[in-house]
Amino acid sequence: MLPASAVKLGLVDDHKLFRKGLISLIEMVDKDYTILFEADNGFDLQKKIAKNNPPDIILMDLNMPGMDGFACVQWLREFYPDVKVLVISMIEKEDIIVRMLKLGVRGYLCKDVEPKELGEALQEVANKGFYYTDFVTGKLVHSLQHDTPNSKLHKFDQMNDQEKKFLQFACSELTYHEIADKMFLSPKTIDGYRSSLFEKLNVRSRVGLALYAVKNGLVEL
């Protein structure tokens, strides 16, 4: 088993007070964990991770302005696939939890987590690669049992606001670099949104994105 001193952490949450509280919880569990950085959202994460060695585990919220947890996980999976993500969120909706698990997060905890469970989660993720509570496992099993085409949530509801905005721009004649300029984002971030929508909408090209948008009334011809 890895000692806590060998495990490096990163915190991504837009609430500074919660981050400080989480640091206190981590220190209660074991003071030897090394916290490399704190970030307010995905964009801040990109800056912080570039200035530090990648952490072993990132403790991440989902609802954040600018670049949320969903986009963060997509970006990490592409550029830092060895970094393990442990979600800590107030959201307990089945579709959100299952979606994050399918994206490859290694654990999912509620923000009212007790120190003991947080400690167990960090140890399990560090040493086994994952930590799934009975609650989370139950949500996943229920989803797999009831995941039929007629019962799936509308794919549009699975997009965050930035992805919806990108989808509308993708239906124009703008290049991806021009879209990045319009949205004040980097080309890599735009690539992340494109890959995310390819997976969510089950399409393989920009034409597929446009057809989906037109069919569902997101843009007008």
N, CA, C and O of each residue as an XYZ file, in Angstrom:
884
protein
N       0.834     -1.197      0.000
C       0.000      0.000      0.000
C       0.871      1.251      0.000
O       1.832      1.352      0.763
N       0.521      2.209     -0.871
C       1.286      3.445     -0.940
C       1.101      4.271      0.326
O      -0.026      4.418      0.799
N       2.184      4.815      0.890
C       2.035      5.724      2.030
C       1.444      7.032      1.555
O       1.630      7.413      0.399
N       0.725      7.736      2.441
C       0.094      8.994      2.060
C       1.114      9.997      1.541
O       0.802     10.811      0.672
N       2.319      9.943      2.066
C       3.359     10.893      1.665
C       3.741     10.746      0.195
O       4.322     11.653     -0.401
N       3.403      9.584     -0.384
C       3.747      9.346     -1.785
C       2.623      9.759     -2.728
O       2.789      9.717     -3.947
N       1.484     10.158     -2.173
C       0.305     10.491     -2.982
C       0.156     12.000     -3.091
O       0.084     12.702     -2.083
N       0.109     12.490     -4.320
C      -0.016     13.928     -4.569
C      -1.428     14.236     -5.069
O      -1.961     13.536     -5.930
N      -2.023     15.296     -4.513
C      -3.408     15.637     -4.796
C      -3.543     17.003     -5.454
O      -2.696     17.881     -5.290
N      -4.634     17.159     -6.205
C      -5.037     18.455     -6.743
C      -6.503     18.658     -6.414
O      -7.275     17.699     -6.446
N      -6.908     19.883     -6.098
C      -8.300     20.184     -5.755
C      -8.879     21.125     -6.809
O      -8.270     22.144     -7.137
N     -10.059     20.782     -7.340
C     -10.709     21.631     -8.337
C     -12.149     21.882     -7.897
O     -13.003     20.999     -7.983
N     -12.401     23.099     -7.426
C     -13.731     23.484     -6.943
C     -13.784     25.004     -6.925
O     -12.823     25.655     -6.515
N     -14.897     25.569     -7.365
C     -14.974     27.023     -7.453
C     -15.269     27.702     -6.118
O     -15.219     28.929     -6.029
N     -15.572     26.934     -5.091
C     -15.838     27.503     -3.768
C     -14.581     27.401     -2.891
O     -14.195     26.317     -2.456
N     -13.968     28.539     -2.650
C     -12.715     28.574     -1.902
C     -12.889     28.029     -0.490
O     -12.028     27.304      0.007
N     -14.008     28.376      0.162
C     -14.234     27.908      1.528
C     -14.353     26.395      1.585
O     -13.865     25.761      2.521
N     -15.010     25.811      0.570
C     -15.114     24.353      0.550
C     -13.741     23.725      0.353
O     -13.421     22.716      0.982
N     -12.927     24.321     -0.520
C     -11.580     23.775     -0.726
C     -10.791     23.788      0.579
O     -10.103     22.819      0.900
N     -10.888     24.882      1.329
C     -10.170     24.969      2.600
C     -10.697     23.930      3.587
O      -9.936     23.324      4.341
N     -12.011     23.740      3.564
C     -12.590     22.719      4.439
C     -12.150     21.328      4.038
O     -11.909     20.475      4.893
N     -12.045     21.096      2.740
C     -11.605     19.791      2.253
C     -10.154     19.539      2.637
O      -9.782     18.418      2.984
N      -9.344     20.577      2.573
C      -7.944     20.440      2.988
C      -7.880     20.056      4.463
O      -7.065     19.222      4.857
N      -8.736     20.664      5.274
C      -8.772     20.332      6.701
C      -9.161     18.872      6.911
O      -8.596     18.186      7.762
N     -10.143     18.401      6.120
C     -10.551     16.997      6.221
C      -9.409     16.072      5.831
O      -9.167     15.060      6.489
N      -8.717     16.422      4.770
C      -7.596     15.594      4.316
C      -6.516     15.533      5.381
O      -5.933     14.475      5.619
N      -6.246     16.667      6.026
C      -5.235     16.694      7.080
C      -5.678     15.888      8.292
O      -4.848     15.304      8.989
N      -7.001     15.853      8.550
C      -7.523     15.009      9.630
C      -7.295     13.539      9.320
O      -6.990     12.741     10.206
N      -7.450     13.193      8.037
C      -7.265     11.802      7.605
C      -5.796     11.409      7.702
O      -5.450     10.383      8.288
N      -4.939     12.244      7.117
C      -3.498     11.978      7.128
C      -2.778     13.238      6.667
O      -2.988     13.690      5.541
N      -1.945     13.803      7.505
C      -1.258     15.055      7.187
C      -0.163     14.877      6.142
O       0.402     15.860      5.664
N       0.137     13.644      5.789
C       1.239     13.395      4.862
C       0.858     13.516      3.393
O       1.731     13.497      2.525
N      -0.458     13.642      3.099
C      -0.836     13.841      1.707
C      -0.278     15.181      1.228
O      -0.310     16.171      1.958
N       0.229     15.202      0.007
C       0.781     16.427     -0.571
C      -0.233     17.049     -1.528
O      -0.634     16.415     -2.504
N      -0.646     18.276     -1.257
C      -1.579     18.988     -2.128
C      -0.775     19.898     -3.053
O      -0.202     20.891     -2.605
N      -0.733     19.566     -4.321
C       0.081     20.302     -5.287
C      -0.518     21.645     -5.662
O       0.201     22.630     -5.832
N      -1.856     21.681     -5.792
C      -2.482     22.934     -6.196
C      -3.982     22.910     -5.913
O      -4.576     21.859     -5.673
N      -4.574     24.110     -5.950
C      -6.018     24.297     -5.906
C      -6.409     25.052     -7.175
O      -5.677     25.937     -7.618
N      -7.550     24.710     -7.759
C      -8.014     25.381     -8.981
C      -9.494     25.705     -8.858
O     -10.252     24.974     -8.220
N      -9.902     26.826     -9.487
C     -11.288     27.285     -9.415
C     -12.202     26.587    -10.412
O     -13.400     26.448    -10.166
N     -11.648     26.148    -11.529
C     -12.428     25.474    -12.569
C     -11.467     24.799    -13.548
O     -10.263     24.718    -13.302
N     -12.021     24.318    -14.658
C     -11.181     23.596    -15.602
C     -10.096     24.435    -16.241
O      -8.981     23.957    -16.452
N     -10.412     25.682    -16.551
C      -9.406     26.547    -17.161
C      -8.258     26.800    -16.192
O      -7.088     26.788    -16.576
N      -8.610     27.028    -14.932
C      -7.587     27.233    -13.907
C      -6.779     25.955    -13.703
O      -5.570     26.007    -13.480
N      -7.454     24.808    -13.781
C      -6.773     23.518    -13.679
C      -5.716     23.382    -14.764
O      -4.600     22.941    -14.491
N      -6.056     23.754    -15.983
C      -5.102     23.633    -17.084
C      -3.839     24.447    -16.815
O      -2.729     24.011    -17.124
N      -4.022     25.646    -16.232
C      -2.869     26.485    -15.908
C      -2.047     25.877    -14.776
O      -0.820     25.819    -14.846
N      -2.746     25.422    -13.726
C      -2.043     24.911    -12.543
C      -1.312     23.609    -12.839
O      -0.195     23.403    -12.364
N      -1.930     22.734    -13.617
C      -1.306     21.438    -13.873
C      -0.086     21.595    -14.782
O       0.828     20.771    -14.755
N      -0.080     22.670    -15.592
C       1.064     22.927    -16.464
C       2.271     23.426    -15.672
O       3.413     23.270    -16.103
N       2.007     24.026    -14.512
C       3.084     24.577    -13.688
C       3.615     23.576    -12.670
O       4.664     23.799    -12.066
N       2.899     22.482    -12.481
C       3.290     21.469    -11.505
C       3.392     20.110    -12.189
O       2.917     19.935    -13.311
N       4.005     19.166    -11.519
C       3.911     17.787    -11.991
C       2.470     17.331    -11.800
O       1.840     17.723    -10.817
N       1.926     16.518    -12.702
C       0.537     16.068    -12.549
C       0.338     15.342    -11.218
O       1.192     14.550    -10.820
N      -0.764     15.594    -10.531
C      -1.035     14.881     -9.273
C      -1.450     13.442     -9.553
O      -1.762     13.080    -10.687
N      -1.447     12.643     -8.520
C      -1.926     11.266     -8.666
C      -3.449     11.233     -8.710
O      -4.051     10.468     -9.463
N      -4.058     12.087     -7.880
C      -5.518     12.124     -7.760
C      -5.985     13.572     -7.784
O      -5.371     14.436     -7.157
N      -7.065     13.840     -8.502
C      -7.707     15.150     -8.463
C      -9.080     14.993     -7.834
O      -9.892     14.192     -8.297
N      -9.339     15.756     -6.779
C     -10.650     15.796     -6.145
C     -11.417     16.927     -6.808
O     -11.001     18.083     -6.734
N     -12.529     16.609     -7.456
C     -13.165     17.569     -8.359
C     -14.664     17.726     -8.127
O     -15.384     16.752     -7.906
N     -15.111     18.971     -8.183
C     -16.538     19.283     -8.185
C     -17.047     19.186     -9.621
O     -16.253     19.074    -10.555
N     -18.372     19.229     -9.802
C     -18.939     19.168    -11.142
C     -19.418     20.531    -11.632
O     -19.071     20.960    -12.733
N     -20.219     21.210    -10.807
C     -20.766     22.504    -11.211
C     -19.758     23.611    -10.958
O     -19.551     24.027     -9.818
N     -19.134     24.085    -12.026
C     -18.165     25.169    -11.941
C     -18.340     26.071    -13.154
O     -18.656     25.580    -14.238
N     -18.144     27.369    -13.001
C     -18.285     28.283    -14.140
C     -17.143     28.114    -15.130
O     -16.045     27.695    -14.765
N     -17.417     28.444    -16.380
C     -16.371     28.394    -17.408
C     -16.190     27.003    -17.975
O     -16.730     26.684    -19.034
N     -15.445     26.185    -17.286
C     -15.192     24.799    -17.708
C     -15.540     23.897    -16.542
O     -14.818     23.864    -15.545
N     -16.639     23.162    -16.653
C     -17.141     22.381    -15.531
C     -16.446     21.026    -15.403
O     -15.517     20.708    -16.146
N     -16.924     20.239    -14.440
C     -16.293     18.956    -14.161
C     -16.362     17.969    -15.309
O     -15.438     17.180    -15.503
N     -17.442     18.001    -16.070
C     -17.577     17.084    -17.192
C     -16.497     17.366    -18.243
O     -15.822     16.453    -18.719
N     -16.353     18.635    -18.588
C     -15.336     19.009    -19.571
C     -13.928     18.752    -19.033
O     -13.024     18.383    -19.783
N     -13.754     18.949    -17.730
C     -12.445     18.687    -17.099
C     -12.036     17.235    -17.270
O     -10.903     16.936    -17.650
N     -12.973     16.333    -16.985
C     -12.667     14.904    -17.063
C     -12.334     14.515    -18.499
O     -11.421     13.726    -18.738
N     -13.079     15.074    -19.454
C     -12.785     14.806    -20.862
C     -11.375     15.271    -21.210
O     -10.620     14.563    -21.876
N     -11.035     16.464    -20.752
C      -9.710     17.023    -21.056
C      -8.602     16.210    -20.402
O      -7.580     15.929    -21.028
N      -8.801     15.834    -19.151
C      -7.801     15.029    -18.442
C      -7.629     13.675    -19.101
O      -6.512     13.170    -19.215
N      -8.726     13.089    -19.532
C      -8.646     11.770    -20.161
C      -7.809     11.823    -21.434
O      -7.144     10.851    -21.792
N      -7.847     12.974    -22.117
C      -7.091     13.118    -23.363
C      -5.628     13.462    -23.115
O      -4.743     12.909    -23.768
N      -5.364     14.376    -22.172
C      -4.009     14.896    -21.995
C      -3.266     14.330    -20.780
O      -2.036     14.306    -20.766
N      -4.003     13.874    -19.761
C      -3.375     13.299    -18.569
C      -4.152     12.046    -18.146
O      -4.757     12.020    -17.075
N      -4.133     11.026    -18.979
C      -4.954      9.831    -18.716
C      -4.581      9.081    -17.442
O      -5.387      8.305    -16.928
N      -3.370      9.299    -16.925
C      -2.960      8.580    -15.715
C      -3.453      9.252    -14.432
O      -3.368      8.668    -13.352
N      -3.966     10.474    -14.548
C      -4.473     11.174    -13.364
C      -5.852     10.614    -13.008
O      -6.745     10.568    -13.854
N      -6.018     10.198    -11.778
C      -7.293      9.626    -11.327
C      -8.180     10.742    -10.776
O      -7.709     11.618    -10.052
N      -9.460     10.702    -11.124
C     -10.397     11.732    -10.676
C     -11.372     11.154     -9.657
O     -12.034     10.147     -9.909
N     -11.447     11.812     -8.502
C     -12.421     11.473     -7.469
C     -13.390     12.641     -7.370
O     -13.020     13.725     -6.919
N     -14.633     12.419     -7.791
C     -15.635     13.488     -7.768
C     -16.168     13.677     -6.349
O     -16.469     12.712     -5.647
N     -16.276     14.941     -5.945
C     -16.916     15.282     -4.671
C     -17.947     16.353     -4.986
O     -17.594     17.506     -5.236
N     -19.217     15.978     -4.974
C     -20.274     16.859     -5.452
C     -21.538     16.702     -4.619
O     -21.740     15.687     -3.952
N     -22.395     17.737     -4.673
C     -23.696     17.646     -4.012
C     -24.716     16.938     -4.893
O     -25.795     16.574     -4.424
N     -24.386     16.742     -6.158
C     -25.328     16.129     -7.102
C     -25.406     14.624     -6.872
O     -24.387     13.934     -6.857
N     -26.627     14.124     -6.694
C     -26.818     12.699     -6.474
C     -27.753     12.091     -7.515
O     -28.279     10.996     -7.313
N     -27.962     12.795     -8.626
C     -28.840     12.278     -9.667
C     -28.185     11.098    -10.367
O     -26.997     11.115    -10.690
N     -28.994     10.079    -10.590
C     -28.465      8.838    -11.168
C     -27.798      9.058    -12.515
O     -26.720      8.519    -12.765
N     -28.433      9.855    -13.400
C     -27.889     10.022    -14.742
C     -26.534     10.730    -14.706
O     -25.651     10.438    -15.513
N     -26.375     11.672    -13.756
C     -25.107     12.399    -13.647
C     -24.008     11.462    -13.140
O     -22.901     11.438    -13.678
N     -24.328     10.694    -12.101
C     -23.343      9.767    -11.533
C     -22.907      8.745    -12.575
O     -21.714      8.493    -12.743
N     -23.876      8.156    -13.273
C     -23.559      7.142    -14.274
C     -22.743      7.744    -15.410
O     -21.808      7.123    -15.916
N     -23.108      8.956    -15.800
C     -22.358      9.619    -16.879
C     -20.899      9.817    -16.490
O     -20.003      9.593    -17.305
N     -20.654     10.235    -15.250
C     -19.285     10.438    -14.800
C     -18.524      9.123    -14.726
O     -17.344      9.065    -15.072
N     -19.191      8.073    -14.280
C     -18.537      6.763    -14.219
C     -18.159      6.293    -15.623
O     -17.092      5.714    -15.823
N     -19.036      6.545    -16.589
C     -18.747      6.147    -17.962
C     -17.597      6.962    -18.547
O     -16.894      6.502    -19.446
N     -17.413      8.180    -18.026
C     -16.305      9.011    -18.485
C     -14.982      8.572    -17.856
O     -13.911      8.994    -18.292
N     -15.064      7.727    -16.836
C     -13.841      7.171    -16.275
C     -13.415      7.694    -14.926
O     -12.274      7.470    -14.524
N     -14.305      8.398    -14.193
C     -13.907      8.840    -12.854
C     -13.736      7.618    -11.964
O     -14.370      6.585    -12.180
N     -12.873      7.747    -10.961
C     -12.507      6.587    -10.139
C     -13.305      6.483     -8.842
O     -13.158      5.517     -8.093
N     -14.143      7.473     -8.582
C     -14.965      7.433     -7.382
C     -15.889      8.628     -7.365
O     -15.653      9.618     -8.058
N     -16.961      8.533     -6.558
C     -17.964      9.604     -6.520
C     -18.469      9.729     -5.087
O     -19.099      8.816     -4.553
N     -18.179     10.878     -4.473
C     -18.577     11.119     -3.091
C     -19.457     12.357     -3.002
O     -19.367     13.253     -3.842
N     -20.306     12.403     -1.984
C     -21.114     13.589     -1.717
C     -20.294     14.557     -0.865
O     -19.389     14.140     -0.143
N     -20.614     15.849     -0.952
C     -19.825     16.860     -0.251
C     -19.965     16.802      1.269
O     -19.175     17.419      1.983
N     -20.950     16.075      1.769
C     -21.058     15.925      3.225
C     -20.334     14.663      3.712
O     -20.655     14.118      4.768
N     -19.364     14.216      2.934
C     -18.618     13.001      3.254
C     -17.938     13.104      4.624
O     -17.435     14.163      5.000
N     -17.932     12.013      5.346
C     -17.258     11.954      6.645
C     -15.755     11.738      6.435
O     -15.346     11.131      5.446
N     -14.942     12.232      7.358
C     -13.481     12.073      7.219
C     -13.051     10.635      6.994
O     -12.162     10.372      6.184
N     -13.679      9.690      7.712
C     -13.290      8.286      7.587
C     -13.493      7.788      6.159
O     -12.626      7.114      5.603
N     -14.648      8.123      5.564
C     -14.917      7.652      4.206
C     -14.000      8.335      3.204
O     -13.557      7.708      2.242
N     -13.711      9.614      3.418
C     -12.783     10.315      2.532
C     -11.415      9.649      2.568
O     -10.773      9.469      1.533
N     -10.976      9.285      3.769
C      -9.697      8.605      3.908
C      -9.681      7.272      3.186
O      -8.712      6.929      2.508
N     -10.771      6.521      3.340
C     -10.867      5.226      2.652
C     -10.851      5.415      1.139
O     -10.206      4.657      0.413
N     -11.573      6.444      0.670
C     -11.644      6.694     -0.768
C     -10.274      7.039     -1.334
O      -9.889      6.519     -2.381
N      -9.537      7.905     -0.655
C      -8.205      8.284     -1.128
C      -7.266      7.080     -1.165
O      -6.513      6.904     -2.123
N      -7.315      6.252     -0.120
C      -6.456      5.059     -0.080
C      -6.819      4.076     -1.195
O      -5.943      3.525     -1.862
N      -8.129      3.863     -1.387
C      -8.565      2.899     -2.396
C      -8.215      3.373     -3.808
O      -7.736      2.593     -4.631
N      -8.458      4.655     -4.081
C      -8.153      5.183     -5.409
C      -6.650      5.136     -5.664
O      -6.210      4.788     -6.760
N      -5.863      5.488     -4.644
C      -4.405      5.490     -4.798
C      -3.856      4.088     -5.006
O      -2.940      3.899     -5.806
N      -4.399      3.103     -4.303
C      -3.822      1.757     -4.325
C      -4.530      0.770     -5.256
O      -3.885     -0.084     -5.864
N      -5.851      0.886     -5.368
C      -6.600     -0.040     -6.220
C      -7.050      0.601     -7.530
O      -7.377     -0.089     -8.496
N      -7.059      1.942     -7.542
C      -7.465      2.639     -8.758
C      -8.902      3.087     -8.796
O      -9.304      3.786     -9.726
N      -9.709      2.694     -7.783
C     -11.111      3.103     -7.780
C     -11.691      2.976     -6.370
O     -11.155      2.263     -5.522
N     -12.814      3.695     -6.140
C     -13.559      3.575     -4.883
C     -15.022      3.833     -5.197
O     -15.421      4.969     -5.450
N     -15.822      2.768     -5.178
C     -17.244      2.889     -5.469
C     -18.058      2.447     -4.252
O     -17.950      1.304     -3.809
N     -18.860      3.344     -3.724
C     -19.712      3.013     -2.600
C     -20.881      2.149     -3.068
O     -21.132      2.036     -4.268
N     -21.592      1.542     -2.124
C     -22.771      0.754     -2.479
C     -23.808      1.638     -3.162
O     -24.510      1.187     -4.067
N     -23.909      2.903     -2.731
C     -24.853      3.849     -3.319
C     -24.551      4.067     -4.800
O     -25.445      4.004     -5.644
N     -23.289      4.322     -5.102
C     -22.894      4.571     -6.485
C     -23.047      3.308     -7.331
O     -23.536      3.377     -8.458
N     -22.637      2.165     -6.800
C     -22.764      0.906     -7.525
C     -24.225      0.612     -7.834
O     -24.558      0.142     -8.922
N     -25.093      0.894     -6.866
C     -26.530      0.676     -7.068
C     -27.088      1.535     -8.188
O     -27.919      1.085     -8.976
N     -26.620      2.782     -8.251
C     -27.064      3.677     -9.320
C     -26.633      3.145    -10.688
O     -27.396      3.198    -11.653
N     -25.409      2.636    -10.758
C     -24.894      2.119    -12.020
C     -25.668      0.883    -12.453
O     -26.040      0.757    -13.619
N     -25.910     -0.027    -11.520
C     -26.651     -1.249    -11.839
C     -28.061     -0.911    -12.306
O     -28.544     -1.467    -13.292
N     -28.724      0.008    -11.594
C     -30.083      0.406    -11.965
C     -30.106      1.004    -13.363
O     -31.018      0.729    -14.143
N     -29.114      1.818    -13.682
C     -29.054      2.444    -15.003
C     -28.885      1.406    -16.103
O     -29.541      1.478    -17.142
N     -28.001      0.438    -15.869
C     -27.764     -0.603    -16.869
C     -29.006     -1.460    -17.087
O     -29.254     -1.945    -18.191
N     -29.780     -1.638    -16.021
C     -30.987     -2.458    -16.114
C     -32.116     -1.734    -16.851
O     -32.979     -2.373    -17.454
N     -32.106     -0.408    -16.800
C     -33.207      0.372    -17.358
C     -32.785      1.258    -18.511
O     -33.552      2.127    -18.925
N     -31.618      1.069    -19.030
C     -31.095      1.931    -20.094
C     -31.584      1.459    -21.455
O     -30.864      0.760    -22.168
N     -32.792      1.833    -21.812
C     -33.359      1.509    -23.116
C     -33.494      2.799    -23.927
O     -33.511      3.888    -23.352
N     -33.590      2.691    -25.254
C     -33.695      3.895    -26.087
C     -34.849      4.798    -25.691
O     -34.722      6.020    -25.765
N     -35.976      4.228    -25.272
C     -37.146      5.036    -24.944
C     -37.042      5.725    -23.592
O     -37.770      6.681    -23.327
N     -36.151      5.252    -22.739
C     -36.075      5.816    -21.400
C     -34.867      6.724    -21.206
O     -34.717      7.324    -20.142
N     -34.006      6.837    -22.209
C     -32.830      7.692    -22.079
C     -33.235      9.158    -22.023
O     -34.192      9.573    -22.676
N     -32.497      9.941    -21.235
C     -32.733     11.375    -21.214
C     -32.358     11.951    -22.577
O     -31.477     11.438    -23.266
N     -33.037     13.012    -22.942
C     -32.724     13.691    -24.193
C     -31.265     14.122    -24.168
O     -30.795     14.711    -23.195
N     -30.565     13.823    -25.239
C     -29.128     14.097    -25.271
C     -28.817     15.573    -25.079
O     -27.752     15.927    -24.572
N     -29.753     16.444    -25.488
C     -29.519     17.875    -25.332
C     -29.362     18.241    -23.868
O     -28.604     19.151    -23.533
N     -30.066     17.544    -22.996
C     -29.998     17.828    -21.559
C     -28.664     17.422    -20.956
O     -28.338     17.833    -19.843
N     -27.894     16.626    -21.669
C     -26.603     16.173    -21.160
C     -25.485     17.166    -21.478
O     -24.364     17.017    -20.992
N     -25.789     18.179    -22.294
C     -24.760     19.151    -22.664
C     -24.707     20.295    -21.651
O     -25.735     20.706    -21.114
N     -23.498     20.804    -21.396
C     -23.401     22.015    -20.604
C     -23.564     23.216    -21.533
O     -23.602     23.056    -22.753
N     -23.660     24.413    -20.966
C     -23.937     25.614    -21.760
C     -22.864     25.887    -22.808
O     -23.172     26.308    -23.922
N     -21.607     25.646    -22.451
C     -20.521     25.886    -23.392
C     -20.600     24.934    -24.580
O     -20.325     25.330    -25.713
N     -20.974     23.692    -24.328
C     -21.100     22.719    -25.414
C     -22.250     23.091    -26.350
O     -22.151     22.925    -27.565
N     -23.351     23.600    -25.765
C     -24.483     24.023    -26.585
C     -24.085     25.200    -27.480
O     -24.450     25.260    -28.654
N     -23.332     26.125    -26.900
C     -22.871     27.285    -27.668
C     -21.928     26.843    -28.783
O     -22.015     27.317    -29.916
N     -21.014     25.914    -28.435
C     -20.094     25.392    -29.450
C     -20.861     24.697    -30.571
O     -20.517     24.853    -31.743
N     -21.894     23.933    -30.227
C     -22.677     23.205    -31.226
C     -23.301     24.171    -32.224
O     -23.331     23.900    -33.424
N     -23.796     25.296    -31.726
C     -24.398     26.284    -32.633
C     -23.352     26.879    -33.571
O     -23.613     27.067    -34.760
N     -22.165     27.176    -33.034
C     -21.094     27.699    -33.881
C     -20.629     26.650    -34.890
O     -20.245     26.987    -36.010
N     -20.665     25.383    -34.491
C     -20.215     24.303    -35.375
C     -21.094     24.187    -36.612
O     -20.682     23.601    -37.613
N     -22.293     24.736    -36.553
C     -23.206     24.693    -37.698
C     -22.985     25.862    -38.655
O     -23.685     25.986    -39.660
N     -22.025     26.707    -38.348
C     -21.703     27.849    -39.210
C     -20.533     27.497    -40.125
O     -20.081     26.353    -40.154
N     -20.053     28.479    -40.863
C     -18.917     28.258    -41.755
C     -17.594     28.581    -41.071
O     -16.542     28.547    -41.710
N     -17.636     28.892    -39.790
C     -16.416     29.207    -39.046
C     -15.532     27.970    -38.903
O     -16.036     26.859    -38.738
N     -14.231     28.161    -38.965
C     -13.310     27.064    -38.681
C     -13.280     26.851    -37.171
O     -13.760     27.691    -36.411
N     -12.713     25.725    -36.741
C     -12.622     25.471    -35.303
C     -11.766     26.533    -34.611
O     -12.058     26.924    -33.481
N     -10.717     26.998    -35.279
C      -9.889     28.049    -34.680
C     -10.677     29.352    -34.544
O     -10.528     30.072    -33.556
N     -11.512     29.652    -35.534
C     -12.347     30.858    -35.465
C     -13.403     30.726    -34.371
O     -13.741     31.706    -33.707
N     -13.921     29.515    -34.185
C     -14.876     29.281    -33.099
C     -14.197     29.506    -31.758
O     -14.781     30.100    -30.852
N     -12.963     29.031    -31.631
C     -12.207     29.228    -30.393
C     -12.069     30.727    -30.096
O     -12.225     31.151    -28.951
N     -11.778     31.524    -31.129
C     -11.661     32.975    -30.945
C     -12.993     33.583    -30.518
O     -13.034     34.444    -29.639
N     -14.075     33.137    -31.139
C     -15.406     33.661    -30.812
C     -15.790     33.360    -29.364
O     -16.437     34.172    -28.701
N     -15.384     32.180    -28.882
C     -15.752     31.759    -27.534
C     -14.685     32.129    -26.501
O     -14.832     31.833    -25.315
N     -13.598     32.787    -26.968
C     -12.504     33.183    -26.082
C     -11.890     31.975    -25.368
O     -11.576     32.020    -24.179
N     -11.733     30.898    -26.137
C     -11.173     29.659    -25.604
C      -9.982     29.240    -26.453
O      -9.772     29.758    -27.550
N      -9.208     28.297    -25.933
C      -8.077     27.777    -26.696
C      -8.563     26.726    -27.686
O      -9.595     26.095    -27.456
N      -7.835     26.527    -28.786
C      -8.204     25.475    -29.742
C      -8.279     24.092    -29.086
O      -9.110     23.270    -29.471
N      -7.411     23.831    -28.094
C      -7.451     22.528    -27.416
C      -8.761     22.335    -26.665
O      -9.315     21.236    -26.641
N      -9.259     23.418    -26.046
C     -10.534     23.325    -25.328
C     -11.670     23.052    -26.301
O     -12.566     22.257    -26.015
N     -11.629     23.716    -27.454
C     -12.645     23.480    -28.484
C     -12.587     22.037    -28.966
O     -13.624     21.413    -29.190
N     -11.380     21.507    -29.125
C     -11.231     20.097    -29.497
C     -11.872     19.193    -28.451
O     -12.462     18.164    -28.781
N     -11.748     19.593    -27.174
C     -12.351     18.822    -26.095
C     -13.868     18.821    -26.183
O     -14.503     17.785    -25.985
N     -14.458     19.988    -26.483
C     -15.909     20.068    -26.641
C     -16.372     19.226    -27.827
O     -17.393     18.543    -27.756
N     -15.616     19.282    -28.904
C     -15.977     18.509    -30.097
C     -15.965     17.009    -29.779
O     -16.908     16.293    -30.117
N     -14.898     16.540    -29.129
C     -14.804     15.118    -28.786
C     -15.918     14.710    -27.829
O     -16.484     13.623    -27.944
N     -16.225     15.600    -26.881
C     -17.283     15.316    -25.917
C     -18.625     15.153    -26.610
O     -19.378     14.229    -26.301
N     -18.933     16.060    -27.559
C     -20.214     15.976    -28.261
C     -20.255     14.793    -29.218
O     -21.312     14.190    -29.401
N     -19.127     14.448    -29.832
C     -19.088     13.252    -30.671
C     -19.550     12.032    -29.855
O     -20.315     11.197    -30.336
N     -19.061     11.957    -28.605
C     -19.399     10.811    -27.761
C     -20.840     10.890    -27.266
O     -21.566      9.896    -27.297
N     -21.253     12.077    -26.807
C     -22.607     12.217    -26.252
C     -23.690     12.003    -27.306
O     -24.719     11.385    -27.031
N     -23.452     12.521    -28.523
C     -24.464     12.470    -29.565
C     -24.288     11.281    -30.500
O     -25.096     11.058    -31.401
N     -23.215     10.520    -30.272
C     -22.928      9.340    -31.085
C     -22.808      9.697    -32.568
O     -23.400      9.050    -33.432
N     -22.021     10.751    -32.839
C     -21.734     11.142    -34.221
C     -20.224     11.136    -34.411
O     -19.464     11.074    -33.445
N     -19.793     11.202    -35.683
C     -18.366     11.072    -35.963
C     -17.779     12.250    -36.731
O     -16.585     12.259    -37.029
N     -18.607     13.245    -37.055
C     -18.105     14.342    -37.867
C     -18.855     15.623    -37.565
O     -19.867     15.622    -36.864
N     -18.340     16.721    -38.111
C     -19.011     18.013    -37.963
C     -20.366     17.996    -38.657
O     -21.308     18.646    -38.204
N     -20.464     17.259    -39.748
C     -21.745     17.120    -40.443
C     -22.774     16.473    -39.520
O     -23.937     16.876    -39.487
N     -22.326     15.458    -38.767
C     -23.220     14.800    -37.826
C     -23.702     15.750    -36.748
O     -24.868     15.704    -36.356
N     -22.810     16.622    -36.260
C     -23.201     17.634    -35.276
C     -24.257     18.563    -35.850
O     -25.247     18.879    -35.191
N     -24.034     19.001    -37.099
C     -24.967     19.926    -37.738
C     -26.335     19.277    -37.945
O     -27.367     19.904    -37.704
N     -26.340     18.024    -38.392
C     -27.609     17.320    -38.607
C     -28.386     17.183    -37.308
O     -29.605     17.348    -37.284
N     -27.667     16.876    -36.215
C     -28.333     16.760    -34.916
C     -28.946     18.097    -34.519
O     -30.094     18.149    -34.079
N     -28.172     19.197    -34.676
C     -28.646     20.519    -34.278
C     -29.873     20.947    -35.072
O     -30.817     21.501    -34.509
N     -29.862     20.691    -36.385
C     -30.999     21.066    -37.230
C     -32.223     20.225    -36.883
O     -33.328     20.752    -36.748
N     -32.024     18.931    -36.742
C     -33.120     18.011    -36.457
C     -33.817     18.360    -35.150
O     -35.028     18.183    -35.018
N     -33.041     18.862    -34.174
C     -33.616     19.150    -32.865
C     -33.922     20.637    -32.654
O     -34.175     21.073    -31.531
N     -33.895     21.402    -33.735
C     -34.317     22.784    -33.679
C     -33.364     23.727    -32.967
O     -33.774     24.796    -32.515
N     -32.087     23.342    -32.860
C     -31.116     24.197    -32.167
C     -30.617     25.317    -33.080
O     -30.176     26.362    -32.603
N     -30.689     25.092    -34.401
C     -30.334     26.124    -35.370
C     -31.382     26.107    -36.482
O     -32.073     25.109    -36.685
N     -31.485     27.198    -37.176
C     -32.423     27.301    -38.288
C     -31.668     27.383    -39.606
O     -30.629     28.038    -39.697
N     -32.192     26.719    -40.620
C     -31.563     26.745    -41.948
C     -31.879     28.068    -42.646
O     -31.442     28.290    -43.775
